[in-house]
Amino acid sequence: MTIIKFIDKTLAAALVVAMTCILLTVIWQIVSRYLLQDPAAATEELSRFFLIWIGILGAAYAYKQRAHLGFNLIVERRSFAIKRILLTLVECVVIYFCVLVMVYGGSELVMLTLELNQISAALGVKMGHIYLVLPLSGLLIIGYSLVNIATLWSQPQTSTQ
C-alpha cells in the first residue's frame, strides 16, 4: 500500500504541475497575442498537449478517488455478498477495457507514430511521446482496479462500502 500511496502522491503532484504549466502557457499565449501583437506559435500546441495529458491522467486519478461517474442504484440495494461480486465484475470490465484499448491500443498507436516519425508542427516533438499517456494511464487504472478488488475481498462479510 505504500507504493500505491507514493503513486497517488506522484500522480497528484504531476497533475498540479501540468495544470500550472497549462495555465502559464495560456497566459503567455494571451499576453503575446494581445499585448505584444506577436502570437507565440508553440503555445497553442503546448497547451493542447498539456490538456491531453491532464485529461487522461486525470481520469486515472479520478478513478482512484472514486470521483468517476457510476450507476450505484443497482449495487446499493443488494446484499454485501452480491454487491462484492457485482463490484468485482465491474472492476474486471474496467481492467479488460484498459488492457485492450488503453494499454494494447495505446502502445500500438505509440509504436506506429514513432515508426512513422510523426513530429508536431510547432514544437518538433515526436507524437509518439505525447501518446504515451494512453498506456501509462491504462496501467495506472489497472493497478487501481486490482487494489479495489483486493480491498473488496479483504473486507469482512458484515462490512458495507
N, C-alpha and C positions, 0 to 999 in steps of 0.2 A: 504493500500500500504506500510505502514511502516513495517508490518510483512513480506511482500514479500521481501522488501529490506534487512531486517535482515536475512531472509533465504538465499538470494543470497550471502550476505557477509559471512555468516557462511559456506555455501557450497563452496565458492571460497577459504576461509581460510582452510577448511578441505582438499580440493584438493591440495593446496600448501603444507600443512603438509605431506599429503600422498606421493606427488611427492618427497619431501625432504627425507622422510623415505625410499622410494624405492631406491633413489639414494645412500643413505648411506649404505643400505643393500647390494646393488650390489657392491659397492666399497669394503665393508668389505669381501664379498664373493671372490672378485678378490685378495685382499691382503692375505686372509687366504689360498687361494688355491695356488697362485704362489709364494708369498714371504715366508709364514710360512710353506708351504708344508703340511698343515693340514686343509683341507677344512671344513668350518663350515657347519654342516648338516642342520641347521634350516634356513639358509639364502636363499636357493633356494625356499623353501616352503613359507617363509615370503614374499619374493619379488613377488611370484606368487599371493598370497592373496592381496597384495597391488595393483598389476596390475588389478585384478578383480574389486576391489573397485574403483580404479581410472577410469577404463573404463566405468563402469556402472553409477557411479555418475557423471562422466564427460559427459556422454550422456545427463543426465538431465540438467546439466549446459549449455551444448551446445544448447539444445532445448530452454532454456530460453533466451540465447543470439542470437537465430535465426542463429546459425552457422551450423546447420544441412543441409543436402542435401535436396533440394526441386526442383520440376519442376514448375517453375514460368511462363513459356511461356503461358500456357493456362489461367492462372489467370490474368496476367498483361494486356492482350488485352481486357478485359471485362470492363463493366461499374462498377462504385463503388458499386451499389446495388448487382449486380451479383457477383462481387469479394468478397463482405462481406459474401454472402451466401455460396460461394464455400469455402472460408477460414474457415467459421464456420463448414461446413461439414467435412473438413479435421481435424479440432480440435476434432470433435466428434468421428471420426475414431481413432484418437490417444488416446482419452480417453477410448474408447471401448477396444482397444488393451491393454492399460496399466492396466485396471481393470481386464480383462480376463487373460492375460498372466503374467504380472509382479506382480500385487497385489495378485490375487487369486492363480495363478500357483506358484508364488514365495513363498507365505505363505504356500501352501501345501508342497512344497519342504522343507522349513524350518522346518515345523512340523514333516514331515516324517524323516528327517535326525536327528532331536533332539530325536524323539521317538526311532529310531534305534540306537541312541547313537554313531553315526559315529564320530570318532576322527581323526584328521590329524596325520600323521605318525611322523613327526619330532617335531612339536610344541605342540601336545597334545590338540589342540583347537577343540571344537565341530564344526563340519562343518556347522551346522545349523546357527551358529553365522556368519560365512563367507557369507552364502547365504542370510542373512538378507538384504543385499544391494539390492536385486531384488524388494521386496515390498516397501522398502524405496524409491528407485529411481522411481518406478512406481507412488507412491503417490506424489512425487515432480513434475513429469511430468504432472500428472492430475491437480495438483494445478496451474502449469504454463499454461496449456491449458485453464483452466477456466478463468484465468486472461487475456489471449489472447482474448478469446471470449468476455469478458466484455469490454475490450479495443476496440475491433472491433465495438461493438454495441453502445459504448458511443461516437464515433466519429461522427461529423456532416456529413450529406449526401454529401457535396461537398468536403470532405477531401479525400486525397489519401494516401495510405500506402506505 
